[in-house]
Amino acid sequence: MPEPSPTLSRRILGAARSALNALAVPALAVFTALVVGAIIMKVVGGDPLLAYLGLWQGAFGSVKALSETCVWASPYIFAGLAVALAFKGGLFNIGAEGQLQVGAVTAAWIGYALPDVLHTSLPAVIHLPLAILGGSLAGAIWGGIPGWLKARTGAHEVINTIMMNYIAVLMAGYLLNGPMRNPDPLNLSARTPSIALSARVPRIFANPDLRVHWGVVLALVIAVAIWWLLYKTTIGFEIRTVGTNPDAAKYAGISVTRAIVLSMALSGLLAGLAGTIEVVGLNYRHELGFSTGYGFDAITVALLGKTNPFGVVLAAFLLGAMRNGATRMQFLTQVPTDIVSVIQALILLFVAADAIVRFIFRLRAPKEKMVLTRGWS
C-alpha cells in the first residue's frame, strides 16, 4: 500500500491542527464554566460531583433520557443555525424568539384550522408539508423585514429585531387568548386546539415513552444543507463576502442589499422552522410560553459553535443535554435547575470574551479574529 505523499500529510496535519485550534476555546469555555458552576454550588452548600452526576444521568443515563436530550436539542439546532447564518452575513439577529413565535402560530393555524376553512380533510402528504412550509415562510417574512430596513434605510438589525420580538410575542399572546384559543370549556390555558393527525411529524420509535421525532433528523439534514449553502454555493459566498467586507463585495459586483435581506430572511426561516417543528413534532398545538428563551439561547449555541453549522449541532446537543438533565440533578442534590442557566451564561461569557480563556490556559491569540457584526454604521 503506497504511503501518503508529504504534501497530503501536511494538508491532513494542517486540517487537524486547524480543527483543534477551532475547538480549543469552546471546549475550554465549557470546562471553565462547569468549574465556576461547581464553585458556586459548593459555596451554597451543594455537592458539585453529585450534581454533575445527576446532570449526566438525566441527559444520557438511559434510552429515554437520550431521547429527551434529542428533543431538547432540536429547536436549539434550528435557532442556533438561524443566528449563525445571520452572523455569517455580518448581522446580529436577536429576533429569533419572535420569528420562532410567528412560525409556531402559523404552523398551528394551518394544522388545526385549514381543514375547516377548506371544508375537507387533507392527506398527510399535503397537510404536513403545508404546515412546515407555512411556519417557515412566516419566520422568513418576519426576519426579512428588519433585513430590508437594514439594507434600505441603515436601521440597525439589533434594535429592529428586539422590537419585533415584542410585537410577535404580544401578538401571539393576543391570538392564543382570543381568536385562536381552544374553545373547549375545560381548557384553562392560552393555547390552540390540537392540530390534525395529518399535520403531525411522526415519532421515530413506537414506544410512547420515547418522544424523539423525525424533526430531529430534519434538523441534522438542514444543518448539512446550510453548510453546503454557505461554503459550496455562489449565494453562500456572497453572504460571507458581504458579512466580511460589504465595500469590497459591492466593488466585486455583489448586491449588498440582496445579500443582507436574504441573510435575514433565511435566518428567520430557520427560526420559524424551530417553532414549527415544536408544534407539529412535539406539542401538537401552540401554547403560550412554550418556547421562552429558545431564541436567546440560540445566541449561545451559535457562538459556542463558532457559527459553523456542524459546531452549532454539537453546541445544541450540549445545551439540550444540560436542560434535560437539570431535573434529575435537582432531584438528587436539591440544587435548583437555575444553576444550568448560570452555567449557560458563563459559557456565553467565556466564548464571547475568549481572551479570558486564552489568558487562563495560556493560549495564543488567533492571527485573524472572527468579526461577528460590522457595527452600527
JOJO-V726122 format. One record per helix or strand of 3 or more residues. SS is the DSSP state (H for helix, E for strand). FROM is the first residue (numbers start at 1). TO is the last residue. If there is no record, write none. Layout:
((SS & FROM & TO) (SS & FROM & TO))
This chain:
((H & 6 & 43) (H & 48 & 60) (H & 63 & 88) (H & 96 & 112) (H & 114 & 118) (H & 124 & 153) (H & 157 & 177) (H & 197 & 199) (H & 214 & 232) (H & 234 & 244) (H & 246 & 251) (H & 256 & 283) (H & 294 & 304) (H & 309 & 333) (H & 338 & 352) (H & 354 & 360))
